[in-house]
Amino acid sequence: MSSQQDFHTRARAAERAMRQVFPETPLQRNVHLSERFGCDLYLKREDLSPVRSYKLRGAFNAMRKVLDVAPASRLFVCASAGNHAQGVAFMCQHFGVQGVIFMPVTTPQQKIQKTRIFGGGAVEIRLTGDYFDDTLAEAQRFCATEGGHFLAPFDDEDVIEGQASVAVEIADQFGGAPDHIILPVGGGGLSAGVCQYFGDAVHYSFVEPEGGTSLAAAIRAGAPVTLDRVDSFVDGAAVARIGKAPFRTLKKFDISNVYAAPEDRICTTILEMLNVEGIVLEPAGALAIDVLADMADQIAGKRVVCITSGGNFDFERLPEVKERAQRFSGVKKYFILRLPQRPGALKEFLSILGPEDDIARFEYLKKSARNFGSVLIGIETSKRENFDTLLTRLDEAGFTYRDITNDNILAEFLI
């Protein structure tokens, strides 16, 4: 039996076993995206799993394999601030084993509570470390001392095999392979599982957040490398180093198959899917859809599957998502405006605004010893072209200003 056939057999066995725990997730044709991109586009809705992500698949398979070999195993450990923790908690309760889940001290209460709900009395949550690396180190120390089994989120062959159940379901739901699959990439477990299952029968595209391109870096270097910096906004896929086990499968792909999605653009996709389709996606769950515009020529006329990997979106983040989406779309900008300290100066500025321009932020510090004061001003409008008119009027009126919308350092402190 070939290695791919053997992997097929094991992935199908994992998928069959999962049916005792949860139903398959839907594969839904999306009319809106199909018409927009001129293809036959389907969403594999991993956001509709019991824990609203695909992560419980790998957790299930890894735990199942351990318990098959050592039925007396009763302690499982993981380190996670998100979907992996929830998947492990869900499966600890299912298998009737004890789980200890290490999470950073900075983890939002919503994620802690959801993990606790999924685990019931089967899990203990330990908050330790300000950063994930500290949390991971503590979890591994605990495992070494207590003899627990550590459940890796992606860098494990049994986890990869469990994630491949996504591909098994797609094949059964389609009655074969689609033409093109678009895969979100964090640590690489899902991508490696799907690629091993379908082999060369499918064209693959991989998408990472722009602030965490660990797969692209590894392909360029020929081996996994650790990124110097990671933007944590896409928390479900913001991984500094691709897993060794997944990379053994993914290293064969050309860099042209790997896309980077800007974090602010992902926000526009989250809002579009929420407002147009009523689908709630977390940032990592929106990656595969967000990148469609970058590959419109490749997918035209094809049967395409986007894997929506998760829907654990904390609605407290919605104002930030809206803000970032508006800035990316060019309908909201921030300026430092130099305003003369004389009566009527503010009124003169306000008269320059157009009928669709709205002030969303205004901070003014008057300094009595100066002739001019600085104003931080945020302006929203209905379409980006309105700013061309506004800036022309400001120039003509002699106002001095600086656009800081895309100045990340200033924006971090001021906005």
C-alpha positions in Angstrom: 0.0 0.0 0.0 1.4 3.4 -1.0 1.9 6.1 1.7 -1.0 8.2 0.3 -3.3 5.2 0.3 -2.3 4.4 3.9 -2.9 8.0 4.8 -6.3 7.8 3.1 -7.2 4.7 5.2 -6.2 6.4 8.5 -7.9 9.7 7.7 -11.1 7.9 6.8 -10.9 5.8 10.0 -10.5 9.0 12.0 -13.5 10.6 10.2 -15.7 7.6 10.9 -14.8 7.6 14.5 -15.7 11.3 14.8 -19.2 10.6 13.8 -19.8 9.2 17.2 -19.1 12.6 18.6 -20.2 15.3 16.2 -21.8 15.5 12.7 -19.9 16.5 9.6 -19.7 20.2 8.9 -21.7 21.5 5.8 -20.2 22.2 2.4 -22.3 25.1 1.1 -22.3 26.7 -2.3 -22.2 30.5 -1.8 -24.1 32.3 -4.5 -22.8 35.8 -3.6 -19.1 34.8 -4.0 -19.7 32.5 -6.9 -21.3 35.3 -8.9 -18.7 37.8 -7.8 -15.7 35.7 -8.9 -17.3 33.8 -11.8 -16.7 30.4 -10.3 -18.6 27.6 -8.5 -17.6 28.5 -5.0 -18.3 26.4 -1.8 -17.5 27.2 1.8 -16.5 24.3 4.1 -18.1 25.6 7.3 -15.7 24.6 10.0 -17.1 27.6 11.9 -20.2 25.4 12.5 -18.5 22.6 14.4 -19.5 22.1 18.0 -16.6 24.3 19.1 -16.8 26.6 16.1 -13.5 25.5 14.6 -11.8 22.5 13.1 -9.4 22.1 16.0 -11.5 19.5 17.8 -10.7 17.1 14.9 -7.0 16.9 15.6 -7.6 16.8 19.4 -10.0 13.9 19.0 -7.7 11.9 16.8 -4.6 12.4 18.9 -6.4 11.5 22.1 -8.1 8.5 20.5 -4.7 7.2 19.4 -3.2 7.6 22.8 -6.2 5.9 24.5 -6.1 3.0 22.0 -2.5 2.2 23.0 -2.7 3.2 26.7 -6.3 3.0 27.9 -5.3 3.9 31.4 -4.0 7.4 30.3 -6.0 9.9 32.2 -4.1 13.2 32.0 -3.9 15.4 28.8 -2.2 18.8 28.7 -2.2 21.6 26.2 -1.1 25.3 25.9 -3.5 27.5 24.0 -5.3 30.8 24.2 -8.0 29.9 21.7 -9.5 27.2 19.5 -7.1 24.4 20.3 -7.9 24.8 24.0 -11.6 24.6 23.3 -11.2 21.5 21.1 -9.1 19.7 23.8 -11.6 20.7 26.5 -14.5 19.3 24.5 -12.7 16.0 23.9 -11.6 15.6 27.5 -15.2 15.7 28.5 -16.1 13.2 25.7 -13.4 10.7 26.6 -13.9 11.1 30.3 -10.3 12.1 31.0 -8.7 14.9 32.9 -7.3 17.9 31.0 -5.0 20.7 32.2 -5.1 23.7 29.9 -2.5 26.4 30.2 -3.5 29.8 28.9 -1.7 33.2 29.0 -2.7 35.5 31.9 -3.7 38.0 29.1 -6.3 35.6 27.6 -9.8 37.3 27.3 -12.4 36.1 29.8 -14.7 35.1 27.0 -12.2 32.5 25.7 -11.5 31.2 29.2 -15.2 30.8 29.9 -15.9 29.0 26.6 -13.1 26.6 27.3 -14.4 25.9 30.8 -17.9 25.3 29.4 -16.7 22.8 26.8 -14.6 21.0 29.3 -17.1 20.9 32.2 -15.6 19.3 35.2 -13.0 17.5 33.1 -10.6 20.4 32.7 -8.5 22.6 34.9 -7.5 26.0 33.4 -4.2 27.4 34.6 -3.3 31.0 33.7 0.4 31.6 33.5 2.8 33.9 31.6 2.1 37.1 29.8 3.2 35.6 26.5 2.4 32.3 24.8 6.0 31.1 24.8 6.1 31.3 28.6 2.7 29.5 28.8 3.9 26.7 26.5 7.1 26.2 28.5 5.2 25.9 31.7 2.8 23.4 30.2 5.7 21.3 29.0 7.4 21.4 32.4 4.1 20.3 34.0 3.9 17.4 31.6 7.4 16.3 32.3 6.7 16.4 36.1 3.2 14.9 36.2 3.5 12.4 33.3 0.7 13.9 31.3 0.3 13.6 27.5 1.0 16.9 25.7 -1.4 17.6 22.9 0.3 19.8 20.3 -1.9 22.1 18.3 -0.5 21.3 14.8 3.0 19.8 15.0 1.9 16.2 15.4 1.2 13.4 12.9 -2.0 12.3 14.7 -3.3 15.8 14.8 -2.6 16.2 11.1 -4.4 13.0 10.4 -7.4 14.2 12.4 -7.5 17.5 10.5 -7.5 15.5 7.2 -11.0 14.5 8.1 -12.0 17.8 6.6 -10.8 16.6 3.2 -12.6 13.2 3.7 -15.9 15.1 4.2 -15.2 17.4 1.2 -14.6 14.4 -1.0 -17.7 12.6 0.1 -19.9 15.8 -0.1 -18.6 16.5 -3.6 -18.5 13.0 -4.8 -14.8 13.6 -5.6 -12.2 16.3 -5.5 -12.8 20.0 -6.3 -10.6 21.8 -8.8 -9.1 24.2 -6.3 -8.9 24.4 -2.4 -8.0 27.6 -0.6 -6.5 26.8 2.8 -5.8 29.2 5.8 -2.4 28.5 7.3 -1.2 29.0 10.9 0.9 26.2 12.2 0.1 24.1 9.0 -1.7 21.1 10.5 -5.0 21.6 8.5 -3.2 22.3 5.2 -0.8 19.4 5.6 -3.8 17.0 6.3 -5.8 18.2 3.3 -2.9 18.1 1.0 -1.8 14.6 2.0 -5.4 13.4 1.5 -6.0 14.9 -2.0 -2.4 14.7 -3.2 -2.0 16.0 -6.8 -5.7 15.8 -7.6 -6.3 19.4 -6.5 -4.7 22.8 -7.0 -3.9 24.4 -3.7 -3.6 28.0 -2.5 -2.4 28.9 1.0 -3.2 32.1 2.8 -1.4 33.5 5.8 -2.0 36.8 7.7 0.5 39.4 6.5 1.8 39.8 10.0 2.6 36.0 10.3 3.9 34.6 7.1 5.7 31.6 8.6 5.0 29.2 5.7 6.3 31.6 3.1 9.4 32.2 5.2 10.0 28.4 5.5 9.6 27.8 1.8 12.1 30.5 1.0 14.6 29.2 3.6 14.0 25.5 2.8 13.2 24.8 6.5 11.0 26.2 9.3 12.3 29.5 10.6 11.1 31.7 13.5 9.7 35.1 12.5 11.2 38.1 14.3 7.8 39.6 14.8 4.2 38.4 14.6 1.0 40.6 14.4 -1.4 38.8 16.8 -4.6 40.3 15.3 -5.4 37.1 13.4 -4.9 35.1 16.6 -6.0 31.8 15.1 -3.3 31.8 12.5 -0.6 34.2 13.9 2.2 31.6 14.3 5.8 32.6 14.4 7.1 29.2 13.1 5.4 26.6 10.9 5.4 23.1 12.4 8.1 20.6 11.4 5.6 17.8 10.7 3.3 20.0 8.5 6.3 21.4 6.6 7.4 18.0 5.4 4.2 18.0 3.3 4.0 21.7 2.5 7.7 22.3 1.5 7.1 21.0 -2.1 4.8 23.9 -3.0 6.1 26.9 -4.9 6.0 30.3 -3.1 3.6 31.5 -5.8 0.9 29.4 -4.2 1.3 31.2 -0.8 -0.6 34.5 -0.3 -0.4 37.1 2.5 -3.7 38.8 3.6 -3.4 42.3 5.1 -5.0 42.4 8.5 -7.0 45.5 7.7 -8.4 43.9 4.6 -9.4 40.8 6.5 -11.6 43.1 8.6 -13.5 44.2 5.5 -14.1 40.5 4.7 -15.4 39.8 8.2 -17.9 42.6 7.9 -18.9 41.7 4.4 -19.6 38.1 5.4 -21.5 39.3 8.5 -23.6 41.9 6.7 -24.2 40.2 3.4 -24.3 36.5 4.4 -25.0 36.5 8.1 -21.9 34.4 8.7 -19.8 35.1 11.8 -16.1 34.5 11.1 -13.1 35.1 13.3 -10.1 36.7 11.5 -8.4 33.4 10.8 -11.7 32.0 9.6 -12.0 34.7 7.0 -8.5 34.2 5.4 -9.6 31.9 2.6 -12.3 34.2 1.5 -10.3 37.4 1.9 -7.7 36.2 -0.6 -10.2 35.4 -3.4 -9.7 38.9 -5.0 -6.0 38.2 -5.4 -6.6 35.0 -7.5 -9.7 35.9 -9.5 -8.1 34.8 -12.8 -7.0 31.4 -11.4 -10.4 30.4 -10.0 -12.7 31.6 -12.8 -14.9 28.8 -14.1 -13.5 26.4 -11.5 -15.1 24.4 -8.6 -13.5 26.1 -5.6 -13.6 25.3 -1.9 -12.7 27.9 0.8 -12.3 26.5 4.3 -13.8 28.8 6.8 -11.7 27.5 9.7 -13.3 29.2 12.7 -16.1 31.4 13.9 -15.0 32.2 17.5 -15.4 35.9 17.1 -15.6 38.1 20.2 -18.1 40.8 19.4 -16.2 43.2 21.8 -13.7 43.3 18.9 -16.3 44.6 16.4 -15.6 48.3 16.9 -11.9 47.6 16.2 -12.8 45.5 13.1 -15.0 48.2 11.8 -12.3 50.8 12.4 -9.7 48.9 10.6 -12.0 48.0 7.7 -12.9 51.7 7.2 -9.3 52.7 7.2 -8.4 50.0 4.7 -11.3 51.0 2.4 -10.2 54.6 2.5 -13.4 56.0 4.0 -11.9 57.0 7.3 -8.7 58.9 7.9 -6.8 60.6 10.8 -4.9 63.8 10.5 -2.8 66.0 12.8 -4.1 69.5 11.9 -2.2 72.7 12.7 -4.9 75.2 13.7 -4.3 78.9 14.3 -5.1 79.9 17.9 -7.5 82.7 17.0 -11.3 83.1 17.2 -13.1 81.6 14.2 -10.3 79.3 13.1 -12.2 76.1 14.0 -15.4 77.4 12.3 -13.3 78.1 9.2 -12.1 74.5 9.2 -15.6 73.1 9.7 -16.9 75.0 6.7 -14.5 73.1 4.5 -16.0 69.7 5.3 -18.3 68.3 2.6 -21.9 67.2 3.2 -20.9 63.5 3.6 -17.9 64.1 5.8 -18.3 63.4 9.5 -15.9 64.1 12.4 -15.4 60.9 14.3 -12.5 62.1 16.6 -11.4 65.5 17.8 -8.8 66.3 20.3 -7.4 69.9 20.7 -4.8 71.1 23.1 -4.6 74.9 23.3 -1.2 76.3 24.3 -1.4 79.9 25.4 2.2 80.7 24.5 1.9 79.5 20.9 0.2 80.9 17.9 -0.9 77.5 16.6 -2.3 74.4 18.3 -2.3 70.8 17.2 -5.6 68.9 16.6 -6.0 65.1 16.2 -9.0 64.7 14.0 -10.6 61.6 12.6 -13.0 62.0 9.6 -15.4 59.4 8.2 -17.0 59.8 4.8 -19.2 57.7 2.4 -16.7 57.1 -0.3 -12.9 57.5 -0.5 -13.0 60.0 -3.4 -14.5 62.6 -0.9 -11.0 62.9 0.7 -9.6 64.2 -2.6 -12.0 67.1 -2.5 -11.4 67.7 1.2 -7.6 67.8 0.9 -7.8 70.1 -2.1 -10.0 72.5 0.0 -7.6 72.4 2.9 -4.6 73.2 0.7 -6.4 76.1 -0.9 -7.3 77.5 2.5 -3.7 77.2 3.6 -4.1 74.7 6.4 -1.1 72.6 7.4 -1.9 68.9 8.1 -0.4 65.5 8.2 -2.2 62.3 7.3 -1.3 59.7 10.0 -3.8 57.0 9.0 -1.1 54.5 7.9 1.6 55.6 10.4 1.5 52.6 12.6 3.7 54.1 15.4 1.6 57.3 15.7 -1.6 55.4 15.3 -0.7 53.0 18.1 -0.3 55.9 20.5 -2.9 58.4 19.3 -5.7 56.3 17.8 
